[in-house]
Amino acid sequence: MGIFTVKASVDGRNAEVRNLVVGEFLGNVGKLISHKEAGMVVNDVYRDICTPSQKLEVLQELYGPEFRLFKVVPSSY
């Protein structure tokens, strides 16, 4: 049932709330995307809500510590 709460809070126009939700995802993205419903929410938030810098943080988390250590920035950003 929490999926609907998260979707409702990020669908709003309040940027502060959206940034708080995205901040809560960070650090747990790997665990969340392996869950059926949470993976869909992370996908929606990444695709529709995240700023380019937040997208980079999510990608760094997925690619692992080496990616973060060497500060590799994809050419699309």
C-alpha positions as CSV (number, residue, x, y, z in Angstrom):
1,M,0.0,0.0,0.0
2,G,3.0,2.3,0.5
3,I,3.5,2.4,-3.3
4,F,0.4,4.6,-3.7
5,T,1.6,7.0,-1.0
6,V,5.0,7.4,-2.6
7,K,3.5,7.8,-6.1
8,A,1.0,10.4,-4.8
9,S,3.8,12.4,-3.0
10,V,6.1,12.5,-6.1
11,D,3.3,13.3,-8.5
12,G,2.7,16.6,-6.8
13,R,4.3,19.8,-7.9
14,N,6.2,20.4,-4.6
15,A,9.9,20.1,-5.5
16,E,10.9,19.9,-1.8
17,V,8.9,16.7,-1.3
18,R,10.1,15.2,-4.5
19,N,13.7,15.8,-3.5
20,L,13.1,14.2,-0.1
21,V,11.6,11.1,-1.7
22,V,14.5,10.8,-4.1
23,G,16.9,11.3,-1.2
24,E,15.3,8.4,0.6
25,F,15.8,6.1,-2.4
26,L,19.5,6.8,-2.6
27,G,21.5,4.3,-0.7
28,N,18.8,1.6,-1.3
29,V,18.4,1.6,-5.1
30,G,20.0,-1.8,-5.6
31,K,17.7,-3.4,-3.0
32,L,14.6,-1.5,-4.2
33,I,14.9,-2.4,-7.9
34,S,14.9,-6.1,-7.1
35,H,11.4,-5.8,-5.6
36,K,8.5,-6.0,-7.9
37,E,6.5,-3.0,-6.9
38,A,9.3,-0.9,-5.6
39,G,11.3,-1.4,-8.8
40,M,8.4,0.1,-10.8
41,V,8.3,3.2,-8.4
42,V,12.1,3.7,-8.7
43,N,11.8,3.4,-12.5
44,D,9.0,6.0,-12.6
45,V,10.8,8.4,-10.2
46,Y,14.1,8.0,-12.1
47,R,12.5,8.6,-15.5
48,D,10.0,11.4,-14.6
49,I,11.2,13.1,-11.4
50,C,14.9,13.0,-10.9
51,T,17.1,15.9,-11.9
52,P,20.2,15.1,-14.0
53,S,22.4,15.2,-10.9
54,Q,20.1,12.8,-9.1
55,K,20.1,10.5,-12.1
56,L,23.9,10.4,-11.9
57,E,23.7,9.5,-8.2
58,V,21.4,6.6,-8.9
59,L,23.6,5.4,-11.7
60,Q,26.7,5.6,-9.5
61,E,24.9,3.5,-6.9
62,L,24.0,0.9,-9.5
63,Y,27.4,0.7,-11.1
64,G,29.2,0.3,-7.8
65,P,32.0,1.9,-5.8
66,E,34.5,2.0,-8.6
67,F,32.3,4.2,-10.6
68,R,31.9,6.6,-7.7
69,L,35.6,6.5,-6.8
70,F,36.8,7.5,-10.3
71,K,34.0,10.0,-10.8
72,V,33.1,8.8,-14.2
73,V,30.5,11.0,-15.8
74,P,28.5,9.6,-18.7
75,S,28.7,11.7,-21.8
76,S,24.9,12.2,-21.9
77,Y,25.1,14.5,-18.8
